[in-house]
Amino acid sequence: SSEDRARTDQYRAEAERVGLMSRCADYGEYLRSLEMVAEAKPFDSFSFPRISQLTQRSNQFNLRTVRYSEQDIADLAADPGCITLYFKLRDRFGNHGLISVVVMKKRGKELFVDTWLMSCRVLKRGMEEFIVNKMISVAREAGFGRVIGEYVPTAKNSMVADIYPRLGFTPAGDNLYSADTASFTPHQTYITEEK
């Protein structure tokens, strides 16, 4: 089936990535050599099913584990009180497709990160840093002075317990973290954004 072929292609691409890593002098060289390109776009109707599916299935890299139906996603996309983003990633060996979802809700001069989840298959490639950079820049361009993130612990998401402080947010109590959009220093990544 086409699904089987796609899975075979994914396994082949991952094997090529592993082979490349073994030939690189260090991890930075490996990431540079992947020639990664990411897209960041507001939710669109074509992507509603995949976005909803990710909110239903993502458990490990999921900061608040909020589940959304396709209709919920459509409502968020149409809501002027929300900023929505989905992220795609590809590299020289293949396309990872839509791998991350962010929903930020407007609260006065702040944006609250209602949802941030990501596929675990792209971990440790700089995508977390790329996404936070994008979240902060979008917030700043929209006139928001602060981005507030929250980590809601579950039995499965302990891997992201420290993600906000690790990426430059300041603890604000009660599992909340704050980043000032004016003073935030963007993280280095080896990912180019496709405009």
Residue pairs with C-beta under 8 A, 6 or more apart in sequence:
9 94
10 94
13 93
13 94
14 93
16 93
17 34
17 91
17 93
20 30
20 33
20 34
20 93
21 27
21 30
24 30
24 33
28 190
31 125
31 126
31 190
32 190
33 92
34 91
34 92
34 93
34 125
34 190
35 91
35 92
36 89
36 90
36 91
36 125
36 126
36 190
36 191
36 192
37 89
37 90
37 91
37 191
37 192
37 193
37 194
38 87
38 88
38 89
38 90
38 127
38 130
38 191
38 192
38 193
38 194
39 87
39 88
39 89
39 193
39 194
40 85
40 86
40 87
40 131
40 134
40 193
41 47
41 85
41 86
41 88
42 77
42 83
42 84
42 85
42 86
43 51
43 73
43 76
43 77
43 84
43 85
43 86
44 77
45 74
45 77
47 86
47 98
48 70
48 73
48 74
48 77
49 70
50 86
50 97
50 98
51 68
51 73
51 86
51 98
51 101
52 68
52 69
52 70
52 72
52 73
54 98
54 100
54 101
54 117
54 119
55 66
55 67
55 68
55 73
55 101
55 115
55 117
56 67
56 68
58 117
58 118
58 119
59 65
59 154
59 156
59 157
60 120
60 156
60 157
60 159
60 160
61 117
61 118
61 119
61 120
61 123
61 157
61 159
61 160
62 116
62 117
62 154
62 157
62 160
63 113
63 115
63 116
63 117
63 149
63 150
63 151
63 152
63 157
63 160
63 163
63 164
64 113
64 114
64 115
64 116
64 150
64 151
64 152
65 152
65 154
65 157
66 103
66 114
66 115
68 76
68 115
76 82
76 84
76 103
77 84
81 105
81 106
82 103
82 104
82 105
82 106
82 114
83 103
83 104
83 105
83 106
83 111
83 138
83 139
83 142
84 102
84 103
84 104
85 101
85 102
85 104
85 134
85 135
85 138
86 98
86 100
86 101
86 102
87 98
87 99
87 100
87 101
87 102
87 118
87 127
87 130
87 131
87 134
88 95
88 96
88 97
88 98
88 99
89 95
89 96
89 97
89 99
89 122
89 125
89 127
89 191
90 96
96 119
96 121
96 122
99 118
99 119
99 121
99 122
99 127
100 116
100 117
100 118
100 119
100 122
100 127
100 131
101 115
101 116
101 117
101 118
102 113
102 115
102 116
102 131
102 135
103 113
103 114
103 115
103 116
104 111
104 112
104 113
104 114
104 135
104 138
104 139
104 147
105 111
105 112
105 114
106 112
106 144
107 148
109 143
109 144
109 145
109 146
110 144
110 145
110 146
110 147
110 148
111 135
111 139
111 142
111 144
111 146
111 147
111 148
112 148
112 150
113 135
113 147
113 148
113 149
113 150
116 131
116 135
116 149
118 127
118 128
118 131
125 190
125 191
126 187
126 188
126 189
126 190
126 191
127 189
127 191
128 163
128 167
129 167
129 187
129 188
129 189
130 187
130 189
130 191
130 193
132 167
132 168
132 179
132 187
133 186
133 187
133 189
134 193
135 147
136 147
136 179
136 181
136 184
136 186
137 186
139 146
139 147
139 181
140 181
140 182
140 184
144 181
145 180
145 181
145 182
146 178
146 179
146 180
146 181
147 169
147 178
147 179
147 181
148 172
148 176
148 177
148 178
149 164
149 169
149 176
149 177
149 178
149 179
150 175
150 176
150 177
151 157
151 160
151 161
151 163
151 164
151 175
151 177
152 175
153 161
153 175
164 177
165 171
165 177
167 187
168 179
168 184
168 185
168 187
169 177
169 178
169 179
170 177
170 178
170 179
171 177
172 178
